[in-house]
Amino acid sequence: MSTETEKAGNGQAVHVPAIVDLRDRVPTLDDKALATLRANALRLKETGNARQQASAEDLLPVIEAELAIRREKKRADAPAKAPRAAKPKKTKAKAKAADAESAEA
């Protein structure tokens, strides 16, 4: 029996948190999970302990790169917008004629 998995004396198992490398999982996350992971990494970079800050600093460039890839893909997949048709400009003579017609009516 190891001291990591059992409490001394009472035989109960102790959960030891494992550090998981998320860099490989970033591309598989959906947009909402990726946004949450980014928010957590930014928070831990500022307020976490030294180990959390180091992990967040390593993970943030991977998250930012994935977000940039997704933005570009959405931009490329978006349908092309047709250019707007320019409105014909009124000349002073046409504007006066239009005003005169509306005044007569």
Secondary structure, 3 states (H helix, E strand, C coil): CCCCCECCCCCCECCCCCCCCCCCCHHHCCHHHHHHHHHHHHHHHHHCCHHHHHHHHHHHHHHHHHHHHHHHHHHHHCCCCCCCCCCCCCCHHHHHHHHHHHHHC
